[in-house]
């Protein structure tokens, strides 16, 4: 199993007392990715969100990832996501951004796409539309066009229901053989099998616990055997996300978690991601989840709903995700805890956890891409 880090520009309540909170959040998360690169993480994912106050302030993630391409050396940089719905981002411009980032990163770019997870965000670009299901047909008619734009010398053009383009050369072309690996952000378990049938990797932002993961991965792995890839190759890959806090001792990790405002982050998540299945016990905004005590943190650890503990405990918890069949575990580390504690978590995981699980120096997606280009 490989490891990643997920950043989104989470500001939280810091802006109430610090006028530079937004700037600090963006700069700190940049440093987290740079440290993750040094610590042996293989992937860094940056979100694209719009209008989501406090929860996510990374809207121009192509700009953000362009900076990281220069600031890092080995880590793969992924869009988590680029939204290719024509009313949000014209598909041709998305294809151009992907290829450009592929060049700037030296072939380290990962193309994650999706339809967006919340009505407040996506329907802001679609006046008059009230049903998020409308986005499905836009994404469906678009996703298979990207490999054509990248691989055809002159793209043959497209005439669809939601966007069109006459024949044009889409430039630049991706760097090296084939094109970046393609992923789909799955907001519900049914999306996993759909992505598999198209040969897409899954960015699993919706799975809450390990036991929920096992049957979802099994459905994906079964479906991908019959994949009709929309791209140049099948990206047989399931990435899942989990909160992760690692400290020198168990008690210290729990103390950090208690002070991290996890309840507020979780409440914001379901405020804005209204297409995600809402677990029992999650209140409707503006009601918040109660603040997490040490007892609640211990229960979350026991129920495998978060990764938290000393290095040996975090290693054991990560191995449970590996046993579930996950190909990549990506940590949503920046959750409101201090910069120092977050950097320490990244360093400890890089030193004590990753080398004992991920022993392959080559990225999984690199192997898929190289095989397609032969």
N, C-alpha and C positions, 0 to 999 in steps of 0.2 A: 504494500500500500504506500502511495506517495502522499506528500503533505503540502498544504497550501495555506495561505493567509488571505482573509477577505476584508477589504476596507471599503467604507462608504461615506466617510465624512460625517460621523455621528457627533453632533454638538451637544445634544441633551440640554440640561438646565444651566449649563455653564454660562450661557449668554446673559442670564439674569444678573450676574455679578461681574462678568468680565467682558468689556466691549471688544476684545480681540479674540473671543472664544472661537469664532468660526475659523479665523486664520490659523490659530494654534492647532485646532483639530486637524485641518488639512496638512499642515506642516509636520505634525507629530505622526500622522498615519503614513506620510511619505517616509519618515525615518524608520517606521516599523517594517515597511517593505524592504528598505535597504538593508536593515539588520537581518531580516528573514533570508535574503539572498546570501548574506555572509554565513548564516547559520544552517544552510543546507536545505531549506525549504525549496520545493521545485516549482511552485506556482504562486502567483499573486493575482487576485481578482479584484477589480474595481467596479463598483456599481455605476449605473446610470439612473439617476432619479431626478424628478422635477417636482417642485412645489412642496416637498416633504419637510416642513419646518422641524428642526431639532433632530429628526431621525436620520436624514441623509442630505448632505450638501455637496456631494460630488455629482454635478449635472453634466459637465463637459469632461467626461472620463477619457475621451480620446486625447485631450490636451494633457491631462494628468498622466496617462500611460506613456505619452510621448516623452515627458520628462523622465519618468522611471526607466524608459528604455536606455537613456544615457547614464542614469545614476546607478544602474545595476549591471551585473556581468553574466550571471548564469540562470537566474530565476526566469521562468516563463511568465509572461504578462498577459492576463486575460480580461476581456470585457465581460463583466458579470452584471449587466449585459450591454450590448448595443441594441437599441430597439429599432428594428427595420420596418416598422409600420410606416407606410408612406406619409400619413399626416404628421408623424413625429419626426422621422428622418428619411429622406428620400433614399431608396435602396441603392442607387448608384453611388451616392455619397458615402454610404456605409461601406460598400465594396472598396471604394478608394481609400477610406480611413484604415480598413483592415490591411490592405496591401502596403500602405505607407508605414504603418506601425510594424509590419513584418520586416520591412527594410531597416527601419531605425533600430529594431531590437536584434537584428541579425538572425531572423528566423525563429524568434522566441515568442511570437504572438499566438494567442489562442482566441478564436472567435466564438464568444458566447452570445446567443441571441435569445429573444423571448418576446412575449406580448405585453409585458408589464403586469404587475400584480394588484393594482389598485385603481378604482374608478376615479378618485380625486386626482390622481396623476394623469392617467392616460386619456380620460374623457375631457380633460382640459384642452387637449389638442383636437377634439372632435366635437365641435358645437352641434347640438341637436341629437347626438347619439346618447342613449341612456343605458344600453346593454353592452357589457364587456364582452359578451360572446361574439359581438360584431368583429372584434379584433382577430378572431381565429381565422376567418377566411382571408383576411389581409395577409397574415403571416404565412398561411398555407400556400397562397399563390406566389409568394415572394421567395421563400427560403431556397428553393431549388435553382433560382436564377444566379445566385452568387458564384458558384463554381464556373458557370458559363462566362460570367463577366471576367473572372480571373484567368481562365484557361483558353478561351477563344481569342485569337489574334484581334479580330473585330467582333465584338458582341453582336449577335444577330438581332438584338432588340427584343422588345416585349410589348405586347398589347394585352393588358389585363383589365379587370373590373375597377381596380383601385389605383393603378398607375401604368404608365406606358413610356416607352423610349424607342426612338428609331435606331437603326444600326449605328453603333459608335465604338471607338476604341476606348476601353476603360483602362485608365492609367493612374498609377503604375501597376504593373503586374506583381504578384507576390514574389518574394525573394527566394530563389532556389527552386527546388523541385516541388511540384504539386501546389498546394495551398495550405494555409493554417488549418488546424483541426477545428471542426465545427461542433458546437455544443448547444443544448437547449435548456433554458431555465425552467424546471418543472415545479409548478405550484401545487400540484395534486398528484397522488399516486398513479392515476390513470395516464398522466402525461409521460411517465417513464416508458411504457410500452410503445406509445406513439413515437417518441423520439428514437427508440430502438429500431423500429421498422424503417425509419429514414436513415439509419446509420449514424445518428448523432449521439455524442456523449451527453450526459445529463448533469446539469448543475442543480443538485438537490437542496434547495433552500427551505423545503417544507417539512422534511422528516424530523420528528422531534426526538426520537429515542432509538436505541439500537434494535430493540425487538420489533419496532415498526419497520425497520430497514430491511430485514431479512427477506420477507416475502416480496417486497417491492423490487429488490435487486434480482430475486429469482425470476420475477416476471420480465424484467428488462433483459436478463441474460438469455431467457428462452426466446424472446421476440427478436433479439438481435441476430440470432442464428439465421433468420429468414430475411435479414435486412435488404432493402433495395436502396442503397446509399444515394442520397441526393448530391453528395460530394464525390471527390475523387477516391475516397477510401472510407471504410467504416471506422468510426472512432468509438470502439468498445470500451466505454469509460463511464463510471458512476462516481461523481464527486458529491460528498455530503458535507454539511457545515455543522459545527458545534461550537458553543462557547468554550474557551479554554483558559484556565488560570493555573499556572505552575509556580510554586515557590519552594524555598528550601525545606520547609516543613508543612505538614498537613494543616496545622492550626493557622499558620501564616496565610496559606492559600485561602482558607475559609474566611479569615478576617478580611482579606482583600476583596473577596466575592461579596461579603456583606456590605462593604462600603462602596460597591461599584454601581449602585442604582440599577440593578438588573431588572427589577420590577417595572421601572419606568421605560426602559428599552423594550421590554416585552409588550408592554401596553401600547407603545407607539407602533410596534410592528403590526399588531392586529388592528390598530386604528387606520393605518394606511393600506395594508395588504388585505383588502376585504374579499379577495377571491381565494385566499388560503382557507382550508378547513379550520374552523375555530374550535380548539380543544375545549372540553368541558371545564368550566371554572374561569375562563378568560372573560372579564366583564366588558361591556360596551363602553367605548370612550364617551365622555371624559372620565368615567370611573376608572380607577387604577387598580392594578393588582396590589395587594399589601406589600409593604417593604419586606425584603427577605431577611430573616434572622439566621443565625448560625444553624438552627435546627432545620429551617427550610432548605438551606444550602446543602446540608448533610442528606436530606431526603432527595433533593435533585440529583446528587451524586449517586445515591443508592439506586434511584430509578433510572440511572443512565441518561439523564436529561441534560447533563453538563459534564465537562471534563474539568476536574479540579483536584489538586493535591500536590504532594511532593513528587519529584521525578519518577520514582518507582511506581507510585500510584497512577500517575498520568500515563506511564508506559503501559500498565495493565489495562487501563481504560481505552487507550488507543488500539490495543490488540483486540479488544472486543469489537470495535468497529471493523477492523481487518477481518475478523472471523465472520462478520455479517456479509462480507462480499464486497464492501466498498473498495473502489480502486484508488480513491483519493479522499483524504480527510482535510478539510480546509477550516481553519480556526477563525471565528469572528472574535479576535482578541480585543480590539479597541471598543470597550463596552462602558466607558465612563470611569475606569480605574486610572490611576496615575500613570504618567509617562514612564516613570522609573520602574514601576511594577510590571507594566506591559513589556518593556524592553527586557526585563529580567525573565519573564515567562518565555519570550521568544528564544533567548539565549539558552535557558535551561532545557527547553524542548529540543533545540538544535544540538545540544551537547549530549543529552542523556536518553532521548526518545527516538529521534529520527534515525540515527545510525544503527539502532537495534531492530528496526522494522524495514526501512527502505535502503536496501543494500545495492540497488542497481544505479549506477552513475548516470544512465541515459534516461531521459524522460520518456514515458510511455507513448505520448503523442508523437514524439520525434521518430520513434520506431515505425509507427503507422505511416507517417508522412514519407519517410525515407523509402519504405517498401513500395508505396504508391508511385514514387518518382523513378523507380528502377526500370 
